[in-house]
């Protein structure tokens, strides 16, 4: 269970980085 929580936390951080990069690319186009 602890391993799953760790994985979820890591995935969330990865998602946030992904989202930030995506937002940056999107905003740079305007």
Protein Blocks (a to p, Z undefined) as FASTA:
>chain_A
ZZmmmmmmmmmmmmmmmmmmmmmmmmmmZZ
